[in-house]
Amino acid sequence: MLWVKAFHLMAIVTWFAALFYLPRLFVYHVEATDQISRDRFCTMERRLYRGIALPSMIAVIVFGVWLFTYNPSYYHTAGWMHAKLTFVLLLIGYHHVCGAYVRKFAAGTVTRSSRFFRIFNELPVLALVAIIILAVVKPF
């Protein structure tokens, strides 16, 4: 079980690193003034999303489900786990919204400002704080 938990935590760290950096790339992409820079950001965004964020998210889910199977009767009744999984589902949605922006940037159809992406960049921080508090403190 401890090995599964260790790999789950490594996947979480990697996924969050990608979710923190990808919207920051969006900020820089919106502010880019030349085509060479925009093309470079498209490549960086695509590689980060497909090569790091997506595999990390899948690993988080796989190892999380695996951990859940060790004591399902407890987790089914634990209020903190229900709240945590709600934040995880919201984070998965955020992940997919980031993927949609990666595709929009590649197509050149993004109309959002760098200010929007600066605010958008802060959303996973809120999820991280909530998830950590719920998993460690278990307030419910």
ABEGO torsion letter per residue (X at the ends): XAAAAAAAAAAAAAAAAAAAAAAAAAAAAAABABAAAAAAAAAAAAAAAAAAAAAAAAAAAAAAAAAAAABAAAAAABAAAAAAAAAAAAAAAAAAAAAAAAAAAAAGABABBAAAAAAAAAAAAAAAAAAAAAAAAGAX
